[in-house]
Amino acid sequence: MVTIKDLYKSYGKLEVLKGINLSFERGKITAIVGPNGSGKTTLMKCILGLVHFNKGKILIDSNDVSSNFNYRELIGYMPQIGRYPENLKAIEIIKLIIELSNNRKPVNLDYLIDLFNFQPHLNKFVKNLSGGTIQKLSAILAFLFDSKLYILDEPTAGLDPIATVDIKNLITKKREEGATFAVVSHQLTEVESFADNLVFILEGKIVIDSPIKDFITTTGKQNLEEAVIDFLKVQN
Amino acid sequence: METLYKITKFQIQNIIRSNWIIIYTFGLILTTSLIIYFTNDSSKVIVSLMTIMFILNPLIGILFGSIYLYNSREFIELVLTQPIKRSTLYSGLFLGLVIPFILVTIVGVGLPLAASNLIEPDLIGNLLSTSILLVCIFVSIAFLITTFIVERSAGLGIAFIIWLFLCWIYDGFLLFFSYAFQDYPIERIILALTIINPIDLARINILLRFEAAAMLGITGAVFQDFISASLGKVITFAVHLIWIFIPFSIGYFRFKKKDF
Protein backbone atom coordinates (compact mmCIF):
# COMPACT_ATOMS: atom_id res chain seq x y z
CA MET A 1 0.00 0.00 0.00
CA VAL A 2 2.73 2.45 1.04
CA THR A 3 6.38 2.14 0.10
CA ILE A 4 8.99 4.52 1.46
CA LYS A 5 12.44 4.37 -0.09
CA ASP A 6 15.59 5.95 1.31
CA LEU A 7 13.82 8.97 2.79
CA TYR A 8 15.84 11.90 4.10
CA LYS A 9 14.60 15.10 5.65
CA SER A 10 16.46 17.83 7.47
CA TYR A 11 15.45 21.24 8.83
CA GLY A 12 18.54 23.34 8.26
CA LYS A 13 21.39 21.44 9.90
CA LEU A 14 19.07 19.24 11.94
CA GLU A 15 18.67 15.86 10.26
CA VAL A 16 15.28 14.46 11.24
CA LEU A 17 14.91 11.46 8.93
CA LYS A 18 18.07 9.60 7.98
CA GLY A 19 17.35 7.10 5.24
CA ILE A 20 13.96 5.59 6.08
CA ASN A 21 13.01 2.41 4.17
CA LEU A 22 9.60 1.10 5.07
CA SER A 23 6.39 -0.34 3.73
CA PHE A 24 2.91 -0.48 5.20
CA GLU A 25 1.22 -3.74 4.30
CA ARG A 26 -2.25 -3.56 2.85
CA GLY A 27 -4.95 -4.40 5.42
CA LYS A 28 -2.56 -4.19 8.38
CA ILE A 29 -2.18 -1.78 11.27
CA THR A 30 1.36 -0.49 11.62
CA ALA A 31 2.16 1.30 14.86
CA ILE A 32 4.86 3.94 14.60
CA VAL A 33 6.51 4.40 17.95
CA GLY A 34 9.48 6.35 19.23
CA PRO A 35 10.56 8.99 21.73
CA ASN A 36 9.71 12.69 21.28
CA GLY A 37 11.68 14.24 18.45
CA SER A 38 12.54 10.89 16.86
CA GLY A 39 10.91 11.82 13.52
CA LYS A 40 7.54 10.01 13.71
CA THR A 41 5.41 13.05 12.97
CA THR A 42 7.77 14.27 10.25
CA LEU A 43 7.52 10.85 8.58
CA MET A 44 3.70 11.02 8.67
CA LYS A 45 3.76 14.57 7.34
CA CYS A 46 6.00 13.50 4.46
CA ILE A 47 3.40 10.88 3.50
CA LEU A 48 0.61 13.48 3.75
CA GLY A 49 2.52 15.99 1.62
CA LEU A 50 2.74 18.52 4.46
CA VAL A 51 6.51 18.27 4.59
CA HIS A 52 8.77 18.31 1.52
CA PHE A 53 11.50 15.71 1.91
CA ASN A 54 15.06 16.24 0.65
CA LYS A 55 15.70 12.84 -0.84
CA GLY A 56 13.92 9.54 -1.41
CA LYS A 57 10.57 8.39 -2.67
CA ILE A 58 7.13 7.69 -1.23
CA LEU A 59 4.69 5.62 -3.25
CA ILE A 60 1.05 5.14 -2.26
CA ASP A 61 -0.61 2.54 -4.47
CA SER A 62 2.04 3.39 -7.09
CA ASN A 63 1.23 7.14 -6.85
CA ASP A 64 4.37 9.17 -6.26
CA VAL A 65 3.42 11.68 -3.55
CA SER A 66 5.83 14.29 -4.93
CA SER A 67 4.23 14.46 -8.34
CA ASN A 68 0.48 14.85 -7.72
CA PHE A 69 -1.73 15.95 -4.83
CA ASN A 70 -4.73 13.82 -5.86
CA TYR A 71 -3.32 10.76 -4.05
CA ARG A 72 -4.56 12.40 -0.85
CA GLU A 73 -8.09 11.26 -1.64
CA LEU A 74 -6.87 7.78 -0.69
CA ILE A 75 -6.03 8.95 2.84
CA GLY A 76 -7.99 9.67 6.02
CA TYR A 77 -5.96 11.70 8.51
CA MET A 78 -6.51 12.34 12.18
CA PRO A 79 -4.14 14.89 13.75
CA GLN A 80 -2.91 14.70 17.33
CA ILE A 81 -4.37 18.12 18.13
CA GLY A 82 -7.44 19.17 16.20
CA ARG A 83 -7.95 22.93 16.09
CA TYR A 84 -10.76 24.23 13.96
CA PRO A 85 -12.15 27.68 13.10
CA GLU A 86 -13.94 28.52 16.31
CA ASN A 87 -16.86 30.41 14.82
CA LEU A 88 -17.92 27.51 12.62
CA LYS A 89 -20.29 24.81 13.78
CA ALA A 90 -19.11 21.18 13.91
CA ILE A 91 -21.47 20.31 11.04
CA GLU A 92 -20.04 23.16 8.93
CA ILE A 93 -16.50 21.82 9.39
CA ILE A 94 -17.69 18.36 8.34
CA LYS A 95 -19.40 19.88 5.26
CA LEU A 96 -16.23 21.79 4.35
CA ILE A 97 -14.13 18.62 4.39
CA ILE A 98 -16.80 16.82 2.33
CA GLU A 99 -16.84 19.68 -0.19
CA LEU A 100 -13.05 19.66 -0.51
CA SER A 101 -12.87 15.91 -1.01
CA ASN A 102 -13.08 15.59 -4.81
CA ASN A 103 -16.68 14.31 -4.70
CA ARG A 104 -15.94 11.37 -2.41
CA LYS A 105 -19.06 10.13 -0.66
CA PRO A 106 -19.16 10.51 3.15
CA VAL A 107 -20.48 6.97 3.48
CA ASN A 108 -19.62 6.64 7.15
CA LEU A 109 -21.05 9.94 8.43
CA ASP A 110 -24.28 8.65 10.01
CA TYR A 111 -22.50 5.63 11.50
CA LEU A 112 -19.80 7.86 13.06
CA ILE A 113 -22.33 10.34 14.49
CA ASP A 114 -24.09 7.41 16.18
CA LEU A 115 -20.87 5.75 17.30
CA PHE A 116 -19.52 8.86 19.02
CA ASN A 117 -22.97 10.06 20.13
CA PHE A 118 -22.18 13.28 18.27
CA GLN A 119 -25.71 14.36 17.28
CA PRO A 120 -26.08 16.87 20.19
CA HIS A 121 -22.79 18.58 19.18
CA LEU A 122 -23.36 18.96 15.43
CA ASN A 123 -24.86 22.43 15.66
CA LYS A 124 -22.55 23.74 18.35
CA PHE A 125 -19.82 26.24 17.54
CA VAL A 126 -16.31 24.79 17.80
CA LYS A 127 -15.46 27.32 20.54
CA ASN A 128 -18.14 25.67 22.71
CA LEU A 129 -16.85 22.10 22.27
CA SER A 130 -14.72 20.37 24.92
CA GLY A 131 -11.27 18.95 24.11
CA GLY A 132 -12.61 15.39 24.01
CA THR A 133 -15.49 16.36 21.70
CA ILE A 134 -13.05 18.11 19.35
CA GLN A 135 -11.01 14.90 19.28
CA LYS A 136 -14.19 13.01 18.33
CA LEU A 137 -14.78 15.56 15.56
CA SER A 138 -11.24 14.85 14.31
CA ALA A 139 -12.05 11.12 14.30
CA ILE A 140 -15.28 11.74 12.35
CA LEU A 141 -13.38 13.82 9.75
CA ALA A 142 -10.70 11.12 9.40
CA PHE A 143 -13.18 8.27 8.90
CA LEU A 144 -15.83 10.15 6.83
CA PHE A 145 -14.86 8.40 3.60
CA ASP A 146 -13.94 4.82 2.84
CA SER A 147 -10.22 5.55 2.52
CA LYS A 148 -7.61 2.99 1.60
CA LEU A 149 -5.08 4.38 4.04
CA TYR A 150 -5.64 5.96 7.45
CA ILE A 151 -2.95 7.95 9.18
CA LEU A 152 -3.74 8.54 12.82
CA ASP A 153 -1.56 10.61 15.15
CA GLU A 154 -2.20 9.63 18.78
CA PRO A 155 -5.85 8.88 18.02
CA THR A 156 -6.91 8.16 21.60
CA ALA A 157 -5.15 11.10 23.30
CA GLY A 158 -7.71 13.15 25.21
CA LEU A 159 -10.57 10.72 24.67
CA ASP A 160 -12.67 9.24 27.47
CA PRO A 161 -12.43 5.44 28.03
CA ILE A 162 -15.66 4.72 26.11
CA ALA A 163 -14.62 6.77 23.08
CA THR A 164 -11.16 5.14 23.26
CA VAL A 165 -12.72 1.69 22.99
CA ASP A 166 -15.02 2.96 20.20
CA ILE A 167 -12.14 4.26 18.15
CA LYS A 168 -10.12 1.05 18.62
CA ASN A 169 -13.14 -0.96 17.47
CA LEU A 170 -13.55 1.38 14.51
CA ILE A 171 -9.90 0.87 13.54
CA THR A 172 -10.30 -2.93 13.79
CA LYS A 173 -13.54 -2.82 11.74
CA LYS A 174 -11.92 -0.77 8.97
CA ARG A 175 -8.89 -3.05 8.99
CA GLU A 176 -11.19 -6.03 8.47
CA GLU A 177 -12.73 -4.17 5.52
CA GLY A 178 -9.24 -4.00 4.00
CA ALA A 179 -7.98 -0.56 5.02
CA THR A 180 -4.34 0.04 5.86
CA PHE A 181 -3.35 1.96 9.00
CA ALA A 182 -0.33 3.90 10.16
CA VAL A 183 -0.85 4.86 13.79
CA VAL A 184 1.57 7.08 15.70
CA SER A 185 1.47 6.35 19.41
CA HIS A 186 3.43 6.60 22.64
CA GLN A 187 1.39 3.94 24.41
CA LEU A 188 3.03 0.56 23.87
CA THR A 189 0.32 -1.28 25.83
CA GLU A 190 -2.34 0.30 23.63
CA VAL A 191 -0.39 -0.43 20.45
CA GLU A 192 -0.10 -4.09 21.44
CA SER A 193 -3.87 -4.35 21.80
CA PHE A 194 -4.72 -3.49 18.20
CA ALA A 195 -1.67 -3.18 15.93
CA ASP A 196 -0.16 -5.89 13.73
CA ASN A 197 3.26 -4.42 13.02
CA LEU A 198 5.66 -2.27 14.97
CA VAL A 199 7.98 0.35 13.58
CA PHE A 200 10.25 1.94 16.18
CA ILE A 201 12.04 5.11 15.14
CA LEU A 202 15.04 6.43 17.03
CA GLU A 203 16.86 9.61 16.01
CA GLY A 204 15.49 9.47 12.48
CA LYS A 205 16.31 5.82 11.83
CA ILE A 206 14.16 2.72 12.01
CA VAL A 207 15.50 0.39 14.68
CA ILE A 208 12.58 -2.07 14.80
CA ASP A 209 10.37 -3.07 11.86
CA SER A 210 8.59 -6.30 12.65
CA PRO A 211 5.26 -7.99 13.32
CA ILE A 212 4.52 -7.34 17.01
CA LYS A 213 4.04 -11.01 17.93
CA ASP A 214 7.32 -12.06 16.28
CA PHE A 215 9.17 -9.26 18.02
CA ILE A 216 7.89 -10.23 21.47
CA THR A 217 8.75 -13.90 20.80
CA THR A 218 12.29 -13.01 19.64
CA THR A 219 13.03 -11.04 22.78
CA GLY A 220 11.49 -13.71 25.01
CA LYS A 221 9.50 -11.15 26.98
CA GLN A 222 5.89 -11.18 28.20
CA ASN A 223 4.63 -8.08 26.43
CA LEU A 224 5.55 -5.37 23.94
CA GLU A 225 6.56 -2.78 26.52
CA GLU A 226 9.10 -5.11 28.16
CA ALA A 227 10.31 -6.32 24.78
CA VAL A 228 10.97 -2.78 23.48
CA ILE A 229 12.73 -1.71 26.70
CA ASP A 230 14.89 -4.84 26.61
CA PHE A 231 15.73 -4.25 22.95
CA LEU A 232 16.72 -0.64 23.57
CA LYS A 233 18.94 -1.62 26.52
CA VAL A 234 20.78 -4.12 24.32
CA GLN A 235 21.18 -1.45 21.60
CA ASN A 236 22.73 1.00 24.09
CA MET B 1 -12.15 27.82 -9.06
CA GLU B 2 -14.92 25.93 -7.27
CA THR B 3 -12.54 24.92 -4.47
CA LEU B 4 -11.36 28.53 -4.15
CA TYR B 5 -14.98 29.65 -3.78
CA LYS B 6 -15.67 27.01 -1.10
CA ILE B 7 -12.62 27.92 0.98
CA THR B 8 -13.36 31.64 0.69
CA LYS B 9 -17.00 31.10 1.66
CA PHE B 10 -16.16 29.11 4.81
CA GLN B 11 -13.48 31.59 5.76
CA ILE B 12 -15.87 34.56 5.44
CA GLN B 13 -18.51 32.66 7.42
CA ASN B 14 -16.02 32.10 10.24
CA ILE B 15 -14.69 35.66 10.33
CA ILE B 16 -17.96 37.60 10.13
CA ARG B 17 -19.21 35.66 13.15
CA SER B 18 -16.18 36.72 15.17
CA ASN B 19 -17.13 39.00 18.11
CA TRP B 20 -14.08 41.02 17.33
CA ILE B 21 -15.20 41.95 13.83
CA ILE B 22 -18.74 42.71 14.99
CA ILE B 23 -17.48 45.03 17.76
CA TYR B 24 -15.06 46.71 15.33
CA THR B 25 -17.85 47.33 12.78
CA PHE B 26 -20.14 48.89 15.39
CA GLY B 27 -17.19 50.89 16.73
CA LEU B 28 -16.57 52.28 13.23
CA ILE B 29 -20.25 53.14 12.70
CA LEU B 30 -20.35 54.93 16.05
CA THR B 31 -17.07 56.82 15.56
CA THR B 32 -17.94 57.88 11.99
CA SER B 33 -21.41 59.04 13.06
CA LEU B 34 -19.99 61.00 16.00
CA ILE B 35 -17.36 62.67 13.80
CA ILE B 36 -20.05 63.69 11.30
CA TYR B 37 -22.39 64.89 14.07
CA PHE B 38 -19.85 66.99 15.93
CA THR B 39 -17.79 68.32 13.01
CA ASN B 40 -20.35 68.83 10.28
CA ASP B 41 -17.72 70.20 7.91
CA SER B 42 -16.74 68.01 4.99
CA SER B 43 -13.00 68.83 5.06
CA LYS B 44 -12.68 68.21 8.78
CA VAL B 45 -14.73 65.01 8.58
CA ILE B 46 -12.47 63.65 5.87
CA VAL B 47 -9.27 64.54 7.70
CA SER B 48 -10.59 62.85 10.87
CA LEU B 49 -11.80 59.79 9.00
CA MET B 50 -8.47 59.44 7.24
CA THR B 51 -6.90 58.66 10.61
CA ILE B 52 -9.31 55.78 11.07
CA MET B 53 -9.24 54.54 7.53
CA PHE B 54 -5.58 54.96 6.66
CA ILE B 55 -4.00 54.30 10.07
CA LEU B 56 -6.33 52.19 12.22
CA ASN B 57 -7.74 49.98 9.45
CA PRO B 58 -4.27 48.88 8.24
CA LEU B 59 -3.23 48.16 11.85
CA ILE B 60 -6.31 46.01 12.43
CA GLY B 61 -5.75 44.35 9.02
CA ILE B 62 -2.13 43.35 9.69
CA LEU B 63 -2.67 42.29 13.32
CA PHE B 64 -5.98 40.48 12.84
CA GLY B 65 -4.62 38.83 9.67
CA SER B 66 -1.46 37.61 11.44
CA ILE B 67 -3.29 36.39 14.56
CA TYR B 68 -5.91 34.65 12.43
CA LEU B 69 -3.28 32.85 10.34
CA TYR B 70 -1.26 31.78 13.37
CA ASN B 71 -4.43 30.45 15.03
CA SER B 72 -5.41 28.59 11.85
CA ARG B 73 -2.15 26.70 11.47
CA GLU B 74 -3.49 23.28 12.51
CA PHE B 75 -6.63 23.73 10.43
CA ILE B 76 -4.55 24.76 7.40
CA GLU B 77 -2.59 21.53 7.89
CA LEU B 78 -5.78 19.49 7.96
CA VAL B 79 -7.13 21.16 4.82
CA LEU B 80 -3.80 20.52 3.08
CA THR B 81 -4.23 16.79 3.69
CA GLN B 82 -7.27 16.96 1.38
CA PRO B 83 -6.81 16.66 -2.40
CA ILE B 84 -6.47 20.40 -3.06
CA LYS B 85 -3.71 22.62 -4.39
CA ARG B 86 -1.73 24.70 -1.93
CA SER B 87 -2.06 27.72 -4.21
CA THR B 88 -5.88 27.45 -4.10
CA LEU B 89 -5.88 27.31 -0.30
CA TYR B 90 -3.55 30.31 -0.05
CA SER B 91 -5.70 32.41 -2.37
CA GLY B 92 -8.87 31.28 -0.58
CA LEU B 93 -7.43 32.24 2.79
CA PHE B 94 -6.46 35.67 1.43
CA LEU B 95 -9.83 36.41 -0.15
CA GLY B 96 -11.63 35.06 2.91
CA LEU B 97 -9.75 37.51 5.12
CA VAL B 98 -9.90 40.53 2.83
CA ILE B 99 -13.60 40.35 1.90
CA PRO B 100 -14.87 40.69 5.52
CA PHE B 101 -12.61 43.75 5.92
CA ILE B 102 -14.04 45.28 2.75
CA LEU B 103 -17.56 44.72 4.14
CA VAL B 104 -16.58 46.18 7.53
CA THR B 105 -15.17 49.32 5.88
CA ILE B 106 -18.23 49.80 3.67
CA VAL B 107 -20.70 49.24 6.51
CA GLY B 108 -18.69 50.95 9.26
CA VAL B 109 -17.62 54.08 7.40
CA GLY B 110 -19.37 54.13 4.02
CA LEU B 111 -22.95 53.81 5.25
CA PRO B 112 -22.85 56.60 7.87
CA LEU B 113 -21.04 58.85 5.36
CA ALA B 114 -23.57 58.16 2.60
CA ALA B 115 -26.46 58.68 5.02
CA SER B 116 -25.10 62.06 6.14
CA ASN B 117 -25.11 63.57 2.60
CA LEU B 118 -22.18 65.70 3.75
CA ILE B 119 -19.60 64.51 1.29
CA GLU B 120 -20.04 63.97 -2.42
CA PRO B 121 -20.41 60.29 -3.43
CA ASP B 122 -17.34 60.42 -5.69
CA LEU B 123 -15.12 61.38 -2.76
CA ILE B 124 -16.70 58.75 -0.48
CA GLY B 125 -15.96 56.16 -3.17
CA ASN B 126 -12.38 57.36 -3.42
CA LEU B 127 -11.94 57.28 0.35
CA LEU B 128 -13.43 53.80 0.71
CA SER B 129 -11.55 52.27 -2.22
CA THR B 130 -8.23 53.72 -0.98
CA SER B 131 -8.88 52.37 2.52
CA ILE B 132 -9.82 48.95 1.12
CA LEU B 133 -6.62 48.85 -0.95
CA LEU B 134 -4.62 49.71 2.17
CA VAL B 135 -6.28 46.90 4.13
CA CYS B 136 -5.49 44.49 1.27
CA ILE B 137 -1.85 45.61 1.40
CA PHE B 138 -1.57 45.06 5.14
CA VAL B 139 -3.36 41.68 5.04
CA SER B 140 -1.03 40.70 2.24
CA ILE B 141 1.97 41.71 4.42
CA ALA B 142 0.44 39.61 7.24
CA PHE B 143 0.43 36.61 4.86
CA LEU B 144 4.05 37.26 3.98
CA ILE B 145 5.07 37.45 7.66
CA THR B 146 3.20 34.33 8.77
CA THR B 147 4.55 32.18 5.94
CA PHE B 148 8.13 33.06 6.89
CA ILE B 149 8.02 33.49 10.68
CA VAL B 150 6.86 30.40 12.55
CA GLU B 151 7.01 31.91 16.02
CA ARG B 152 3.80 33.77 16.75
CA SER B 153 5.13 36.47 19.09
CA ALA B 154 8.01 37.33 16.73
CA GLY B 155 5.59 37.48 13.77
CA LEU B 156 3.18 39.79 15.58
CA GLY B 157 6.07 42.01 16.69
CA ILE B 158 7.31 42.32 13.11
CA ALA B 159 3.76 43.05 11.90
CA PHE B 160 3.45 45.89 14.40
CA ILE B 161 6.88 47.31 13.51
CA ILE B 162 6.05 47.31 9.78
CA TRP B 163 2.80 49.18 10.48
CA LEU B 164 4.62 51.62 12.78
CA PHE B 165 7.32 52.21 10.18
CA LEU B 166 4.94 52.88 7.28
CA CYS B 167 2.56 55.03 9.34
CA TRP B 168 4.87 57.09 11.48
CA ILE B 169 8.63 56.41 11.31
CA TYR B 170 8.80 56.83 7.53
CA ASP B 171 7.28 60.32 7.80
CA GLY B 172 9.81 61.24 10.44
CA PHE B 173 12.55 60.07 8.14
CA LEU B 174 11.12 62.17 5.28
CA LEU B 175 10.93 65.22 7.52
CA PHE B 176 14.51 64.74 8.65
CA PHE B 177 15.63 64.24 5.05
CA SER B 178 13.90 67.39 3.77
CA TYR B 179 15.28 69.42 6.70
CA ALA B 180 18.83 68.12 6.31
CA PHE B 181 18.88 68.79 2.57
CA GLN B 182 16.74 71.92 2.49
CA ASP B 183 19.35 73.80 0.46
CA TYR B 184 19.17 71.27 -2.37
CA PRO B 185 16.48 70.74 -5.03
CA ILE B 186 15.03 67.57 -3.52
CA GLU B 187 11.36 67.98 -4.50
CA ARG B 188 11.40 65.10 -6.96
CA ILE B 189 13.18 62.81 -4.49
CA ILE B 190 10.62 63.68 -1.79
CA LEU B 191 7.85 63.04 -4.31
CA ALA B 192 9.32 59.63 -5.19
CA LEU B 193 9.80 58.70 -1.53
CA THR B 194 6.21 59.71 -0.77
CA ILE B 195 4.84 57.64 -3.63
CA ILE B 196 6.72 54.57 -2.39
CA ASN B 197 4.90 54.59 0.95
CA PRO B 198 1.31 53.38 0.40
CA ILE B 199 -0.09 55.26 3.41
CA ASP B 200 1.48 58.60 2.49
CA LEU B 201 0.31 58.16 -1.07
CA ALA B 202 -3.23 57.41 0.12
CA ARG B 203 -3.32 60.48 2.36
CA ILE B 204 -2.06 62.82 -0.36
CA ASN B 205 -4.34 61.36 -3.00
CA ILE B 206 -7.38 62.16 -0.85
CA LEU B 207 -6.18 65.54 0.40
CA LEU B 208 -5.52 66.70 -3.16
CA ARG B 209 -9.21 66.17 -3.91
CA PHE B 210 -10.16 69.27 -1.96
CA GLU B 211 -8.80 72.53 -0.57
CA ALA B 212 -6.95 70.80 2.26
CA ALA B 213 -4.04 70.23 -0.16
CA ALA B 214 -2.63 73.47 1.18
CA MET B 215 -2.28 71.77 4.58
CA LEU B 216 0.30 69.45 3.10
CA GLY B 217 2.82 72.22 2.65
CA ILE B 218 5.72 71.38 0.40
CA THR B 219 4.59 67.82 -0.36
CA GLY B 220 1.14 68.99 -1.44
CA ALA B 221 2.57 71.76 -3.57
CA VAL B 222 5.08 69.41 -5.21
CA PHE B 223 2.40 66.83 -5.76
CA GLN B 224 0.03 69.32 -7.34
CA ASP B 225 2.82 70.59 -9.54
CA PHE B 226 3.75 67.20 -10.87
CA ILE B 227 0.59 65.19 -10.78
CA SER B 228 -2.91 66.06 -11.90
CA ALA B 229 -5.92 64.71 -9.97
CA SER B 230 -6.69 61.96 -12.48
CA LEU B 231 -3.06 60.93 -12.81
CA GLY B 232 -2.88 60.89 -9.01
CA LYS B 233 -5.73 58.38 -8.89
CA VAL B 234 -4.04 56.14 -11.45
CA ILE B 235 -0.66 56.30 -9.70
CA THR B 236 -2.25 55.60 -6.29
CA PHE B 237 -4.15 52.62 -7.65
CA ALA B 238 -1.11 51.21 -9.48
CA VAL B 239 1.29 51.63 -6.55
CA HIS B 240 -1.23 50.09 -4.15
CA LEU B 241 -1.75 47.12 -6.47
CA ILE B 242 2.01 46.59 -6.60
CA TRP B 243 2.10 46.73 -2.79
CA ILE B 244 -0.60 44.02 -2.62
CA PHE B 245 0.95 41.91 -5.35
CA ILE B 246 4.56 41.76 -4.13
CA PRO B 247 4.02 40.51 -0.52
CA PHE B 248 1.18 38.25 -1.71
CA SER B 249 3.35 36.64 -4.40
CA ILE B 250 6.42 36.16 -2.21
CA GLY B 251 4.16 34.62 0.48
CA TYR B 252 2.45 32.51 -2.18
CA PHE B 253 5.69 30.93 -3.41
CA ARG B 254 6.89 30.41 0.15
CA PHE B 255 3.56 28.78 1.12
CA LYS B 256 3.88 26.33 -1.78
CA LYS B 257 7.30 25.18 -0.58
CA LYS B 258 6.67 25.46 3.15
CA ASP B 259 6.89 22.55 5.59
CA PHE B 260 3.93 22.33 7.96
Interface residues (C-beta under 8 A of the other chain):
Chain A: Y11 K45 L48 G49 L50 V51 H52 F69 N70 Y71 R72 E73 I75 Y77 P79 I81 G82 R83 Y84 P85 E86 N87 L88 E92 L96 I97 E99 L100 S101 N102 F125 L141
Chain B: T3 K6 I7 F10 Q11 Q13 N14 I15 R17 S18 N71 S72 R73 E74 F75 E77 L78 V79 L80 T81 Q82 P83 I84 K85 R86 K257 D259 F260
